[in-house]
């Protein structure tokens, strides 16, 4: 059998420190643990429709939804080649971003649009943002109309964010750009 080796106080401290390093580098309490794995580059979160499309009640239709002023019951008047089409309005939210166990960064587009089944008669969009954990938003751009039109079968909006991911304790960081393009359709559909 082998001989027992006595370690001095300095060796004991170094041994404990060596055992603690992977745990110290794995997480800092910001954003949950990852089971002791080393952090990898942030992962893109695919664009998605996170809510809706949800049909609005006629009383909630925006002014000018049918190209003129809505009737008291929200159904409407002739629109282009459609004849006397019924206008319906919807709302939805879309999202894109990057994330992992250490947090996330998201861009959201909040959409409201109306259509008569053939053409989009009204559209509005605004953006919001979310950053959690080791992510930080460096710039926000948009939204702007990027395709289709009022009077077309669809209407598209676009925007993007610049973000940074920085791991505390160790000098590891990543940066990226997340784009979000949302398309609203005259029949009530939405896609990203």
N, C-alpha and C positions, 0 to 999 in steps of 0.2 A: 504494500500500500504506500501511498505517497505521504510526504511530510506536510504538516500544516504550516502555512506561512502566516506570520503575523504582519498585518498591515499597520503602518503608522497613521496618525491622524490626517496627514496631508493626502495619503493614498486613499483613505476612506472618503474624504471629501471629493476627490477627483472621480472616484468610482460612482458616487451618488450623482454628481453633476453629469457624467457621461450618460447615465441611465435616464436623466431628466431631459436631455436635449431634444430627443424626438418628440416628447410630449409638449415641450415648450414651443417648438416650431409648428406643431400640428394645429394649435388653436389658441385663442386668447380669450375666449368667452364671448366674442362678438360673432354672432351668427351661428352658434351651435357647433357641435363637434363633427369630425369626419372619421371617427374610428381610428385615429392615429395615422391616416394616410397623409402623405405630403400633398400640398395643394398643387393643382395643375392649372393651366390657363383657364380663364372663364369660358363657360359654354354658352353658345347662343341659344336663346329661348325662341322657338319658332313663332312667327306671327300667328295670331289667333283672334277669333271673335270671342270675347270674354263675356258679353251679354247681348241679348237680342238676336235678331231684330225683334223688337217689341212694338206692336201696333199701338198708336196713340188714339185716345178717345177723340172724337170730332171736336169736342170743346177745347182740346189742347193743341189743335192744329195751329201752326204759325200763320200769321197774316201773309197773304200772298201765296199760300201753298198750292193753289190751283192755277197760278199765273195771274189771278185777279184777287179778289177778297173772298174768303170762304163763305158759303151760305151758312145759315144758323145751324143746320144739321151737319155741316162739314162736307157734304157732297156737292158736286159742282157742275160747272158750266163747261161748254165745249172747249176742247184743247186741241188745236191743230188738226191732224188727220184722224184723230181718234174718235171724233164725233162727241157725243155726250158721255164721256167716261167718268167713272167714279174715282175720285181722288182719295188716296189713303196715305197716311203718314206713319213713319216708323222712327224708332231710335235704337241705337246700338253702340257698343264700345268695342274697340279693337286694341290689341296690345302686341308689342314686340320688345325684346330686350336681351339681356345676358344675365346669367346667374349660376349659382352653385351653393354648396353648403355654407359659404362665407357671406352670403347675401345676394342681392340682385339689383339691377337697374332696369326700369321699364319706361317706355313711352306709350301713352294711351291716346287714342283719338276717339272723341265723343261725337257721334254722328246723329244728325236729324235730317231726314229727307222725306219727300213726298213724291208720289208717282201715280199715274193713272193706268198702269199696266203696259203702256207703250213708251211713255217718256217720263223723265224726271221733271217735276214741276217746281221743286224747291229743294235747297240743300244748305246745310250749315255744318261746320265742324270746328271744334276747339281741342286743344291738347292739354294733357296733364302728365306729370312725371313722378316717378317713385324711385328713391335710392335707399338701400338698406345695407348695413354691414360695411364691408371693405370697398364698396363701390361709391363713386362720386361722379355726378354729372358735371361736365366741363362746358357744355354749350347746348342750347336748345334752338331748333330751327323749324319754322312752319307753324301751323299748316298752311298749305297753299293748294289751289285746284290744279291738278296735274293731268287730267284727262276727262273726256266726255264733256257734257255741258247740260245746262237747263234746256230742255227740249230734245235731248238725246236719250237713248235707252239706258245710259249709265252716267255716273258722275264719280270721279276719283279725286282723292285728296292724298297729299304726301307730307312727310315731315321726317326729321331725324334728330338724334342726340349724339353728342360726343361724350365718352365716359372714360374714367380711369379706375383701375382696380389696384390697390396697394396693400400688400400684406404687412401687418405690423411686425415688429421685432426683426425680421429679415428684410433685406433690400430686394424684394421681388415685386414688380409691377407690370401691368398690362394696360393698354388703352385700346379703344375701339370706337366704332361708329355703328349705331343701330338705326336702320331705316324702317319706316312704316308707311305702307301704301294701302289705302282702303278704297274699295269700289262699292258704290251703292247702285242698286238696280231699280228700274221703274216698277217692277212687280213686287218689291219688298225684300229682295235678297241682298246680302252683303258678303264681300270676300276680301281677303288680305293676301 
